[in-house]
Amino acid sequence: MSYMDKFEQLQVESADGDTKIPIHGMYKDMTIAKFKAAVSSRIPDPRATAKSIQLFSLGEEMSNVRTLRSYDLTDSDIITFVYSDVAPSLLSTTSSATETPPSYSSSCSTAASTTDTIIPQNATAASVFVKDMRGKTHSLRNMPLSSTIGDLLLKLKQQASIDTDHVLLIYGGKPLNGGGGEKDLLRTLVDVGIKDQCTIQGCWKEKGGVTID
């Protein structure tokens, strides 16, 4: 293959923008599965593996079986990565001086230390913003913070006429409804750390997803 078959540089960033990784010389016909392996090896985080990250281009989840070329990427395009899941054992190894993303477990609202501010389950209604795949922001007002992720998806579907069956919501660099099934949908806004005036990113889920063995 010639140099014309490679990208000069692709930029991979975490959803929160804290981690930015320029990746050079990737073949355009490389599969996303192989690209994930290349990306994960460059992320300075022990959680990062080809299985633990999801990649998104322009709000669309990138399928393992497709190629980089099939997403019409150009040099210096930005690809976003998020973690599919975070093992509690890995979270516990993080220094207490470093801020870690919420684990989104059902005990988040009650597991805070004595120095943390605990948001009551009966907190007043909040305005939550969802930025969709086209960059449009939808305002979901009067959402009690005790609302579940399922409630939020339903309100988004009713208000914005979006097929939420194929939407992945991301907040704080973590999927809110990815992989945990019904358990994810039963988590409340309090559980995942969402407060008044927070913005959630919406991306298209990969349909018929393929995992790496």
C-alpha positions as CSV (number, residue, x, y, z in Angstrom):
1,M,0.0,0.0,0.0
2,S,1.2,3.5,-0.7
3,Y,1.2,6.5,1.6
4,M,-2.0,7.6,-0.1
5,D,-3.7,4.7,1.6
6,K,-2.8,6.0,5.1
7,F,-4.1,8.8,7.2
8,E,-1.4,11.3,8.1
9,Q,-3.0,11.9,11.5
10,L,-6.3,11.1,13.3
11,Q,-7.1,12.8,16.6
12,V,-8.7,10.6,19.3
13,E,-10.1,12.3,22.3
14,S,-12.0,11.3,25.4
15,A,-15.6,12.5,25.7
16,D,-14.6,15.0,28.4
17,G,-11.7,16.3,26.3
18,D,-9.1,15.6,29.0
19,T,-7.3,13.0,27.0
20,K,-6.1,13.8,23.4
21,I,-4.1,11.4,21.4
22,P,-2.8,12.1,17.9
23,I,-2.5,8.8,15.9
24,H,-0.3,8.7,12.8
25,G,0.0,6.4,9.8
26,M,-3.2,4.4,10.1
27,Y,-4.2,2.5,7.0
28,K,-7.6,3.7,5.6
29,D,-8.7,0.1,5.1
30,M,-7.9,-0.9,8.7
31,T,-10.9,-2.3,10.5
32,I,-12.3,-0.5,13.5
33,A,-11.6,-3.5,15.7
34,K,-7.8,-3.2,14.8
35,F,-8.0,0.6,15.2
36,K,-9.5,0.1,18.7
37,A,-6.5,-2.0,19.6
38,A,-4.1,0.7,18.3
39,V,-6.0,3.4,20.2
40,S,-6.2,1.5,23.5
41,S,-2.5,0.9,23.5
42,R,-1.9,4.6,23.4
43,I,-4.3,5.6,26.1
44,P,-2.4,6.2,29.4
45,D,-5.0,4.4,31.5
46,P,-5.0,0.8,32.6
47,R,-8.7,0.5,31.9
48,A,-8.1,1.0,28.2
49,T,-8.4,-2.2,26.1
50,A,-9.9,-2.9,22.7
51,K,-12.9,-4.4,24.5
52,S,-13.4,-1.6,27.0
53,I,-13.6,1.4,24.7
54,Q,-16.2,2.5,22.2
55,L,-15.4,4.9,19.4
56,F,-17.6,7.6,17.8
57,S,-17.3,9.6,14.7
58,L,-19.7,12.6,14.3
59,G,-22.0,11.1,16.9
60,E,-22.2,7.7,15.3
61,E,-20.8,4.6,17.1
62,M,-18.1,3.0,14.9
63,S,-18.7,-0.7,14.1
64,N,-15.8,-3.2,14.7
65,V,-16.4,-4.8,11.3
66,R,-16.2,-1.6,9.2
67,T,-13.1,0.2,8.1
68,L,-11.8,3.7,8.8
69,R,-12.3,4.5,5.1
70,S,-16.0,3.7,5.3
71,Y,-16.6,6.6,7.7
72,D,-15.3,9.2,5.2
73,L,-12.7,10.4,7.6
74,T,-10.1,13.0,6.6
75,D,-6.7,13.8,8.1
76,S,-7.0,15.5,11.6
77,D,-10.6,14.4,12.1
78,I,-11.5,13.9,15.7
79,I,-12.7,10.5,16.9
80,T,-14.2,10.3,20.4
81,F,-13.7,7.4,22.8
82,V,-15.7,6.4,25.9
83,Y,-15.3,3.4,28.3
84,S,-18.0,0.7,27.9
85,D,-17.6,-0.2,31.6
86,V,-15.3,0.5,34.5
87,A,-14.3,-2.3,36.8
88,P,-14.6,-1.2,40.5
89,S,-11.2,-2.7,41.2
90,L,-9.6,-0.4,38.7
91,L,-11.5,2.6,40.0
92,S,-10.2,1.9,43.5
93,T,-6.6,2.1,42.4
94,T,-7.0,5.8,41.4
95,S,-5.3,8.2,43.8
96,S,-7.6,10.1,46.1
97,A,-6.1,13.3,44.9
98,T,-7.3,12.6,41.4
99,E,-10.9,13.3,40.5
100,T,-12.5,10.1,39.0
101,P,-15.7,9.9,36.9
102,P,-18.7,8.5,38.7
103,S,-19.0,4.8,38.7
104,Y,-22.8,5.0,38.1
105,S,-23.6,2.2,40.5
106,S,-27.0,2.2,42.2
107,S,-25.3,3.2,45.4
108,C,-23.7,6.4,44.1
109,S,-26.1,8.7,45.9
110,T,-25.5,7.1,49.3
111,A,-21.8,6.1,49.1
112,A,-20.4,9.6,49.3
113,S,-17.9,10.4,52.0
114,T,-18.7,12.8,54.8
115,T,-17.1,15.6,52.9
116,D,-19.2,15.0,49.8
117,T,-22.5,16.8,49.1
118,I,-25.3,14.3,48.9
119,I,-28.1,15.2,46.7
120,P,-31.5,14.1,48.1
121,Q,-33.6,11.7,46.1
122,N,-36.5,14.2,46.4
123,A,-34.5,17.1,45.0
124,T,-36.4,19.7,43.0
125,A,-37.0,19.5,39.3
126,A,-34.1,20.4,37.0
127,S,-33.4,21.4,33.5
128,V,-31.4,18.8,31.7
129,F,-30.0,19.4,28.2
130,V,-29.4,16.7,25.6
131,K,-27.2,17.5,22.6
132,D,-28.2,15.2,19.8
133,M,-26.2,13.7,16.9
134,R,-26.8,16.7,14.7
135,G,-25.6,19.2,17.3
136,K,-29.1,20.4,18.3
137,T,-29.7,20.8,22.0
138,H,-33.0,19.7,23.5
139,S,-34.1,21.2,26.8
140,L,-35.8,18.7,29.1
141,R,-37.3,20.9,31.8
142,N,-39.0,19.9,35.1
143,M,-37.1,16.6,35.3
144,P,-37.1,15.5,39.0
145,L,-33.5,14.4,39.9
146,S,-35.1,11.2,41.1
147,S,-36.1,10.5,37.5
148,T,-34.6,7.4,36.0
149,I,-32.5,7.2,32.8
150,G,-35.5,5.4,31.3
151,D,-37.7,8.4,32.2
152,L,-35.2,10.7,30.6
153,L,-35.1,8.6,27.4
154,L,-39.0,8.6,27.3
155,K,-39.2,12.3,27.7
156,L,-36.6,12.8,25.0
157,K,-38.5,10.6,22.6
158,Q,-41.8,12.4,23.3
159,Q,-40.4,15.9,23.1
160,A,-37.9,15.6,20.3
161,S,-39.4,12.7,18.3
162,I,-36.1,10.8,18.4
163,D,-36.0,7.0,18.2
164,T,-34.3,6.5,21.5
165,D,-34.0,2.8,21.0
166,H,-30.9,3.5,19.0
167,V,-29.5,6.4,21.1
168,L,-26.6,6.1,23.5
169,L,-26.5,8.9,26.2
170,I,-23.1,9.9,27.5
171,Y,-22.4,12.0,30.5
172,G,-19.0,12.6,32.2
173,G,-17.4,10.4,29.6
174,K,-19.5,7.4,30.6
175,P,-22.4,5.7,28.8
176,L,-25.7,6.0,30.7
177,N,-27.6,3.3,28.9
178,G,-24.9,1.1,27.4
179,G,-24.6,-2.6,28.1
180,G,-26.3,-2.7,31.5
181,G,-29.8,-3.3,30.1
182,E,-32.7,-2.7,32.5
183,K,-30.4,-2.0,35.4
184,D,-29.0,1.0,33.5
185,L,-32.5,2.4,32.8
186,L,-33.4,2.2,36.5
187,R,-30.6,4.4,37.7
188,T,-31.7,7.9,38.6
189,L,-30.2,11.2,37.6
190,V,-28.8,11.5,41.1
191,D,-27.1,8.1,40.8
192,V,-25.1,9.2,37.8
193,G,-24.3,12.6,39.1
194,I,-26.6,14.7,36.9
195,K,-27.6,18.0,38.4
196,D,-29.6,21.1,37.2
197,Q,-28.3,22.6,33.9
198,C,-26.2,19.5,33.0
199,T,-25.6,18.6,29.4
200,I,-25.8,15.0,28.1
201,Q,-24.3,14.0,24.8
202,G,-26.4,11.8,22.5
203,C,-24.8,9.4,20.0
204,W,-26.2,6.7,17.6
205,K,-25.8,3.2,18.9
206,E,-24.1,0.7,16.7
207,K,-26.9,-1.6,15.3
208,G,-26.2,-5.3,15.6
209,G,-23.0,-4.7,17.5
210,V,-20.1,-7.1,17.2
211,T,-17.7,-7.8,20.1
212,I,-14.0,-8.7,19.9
213,D,-13.2,-12.2,21.0
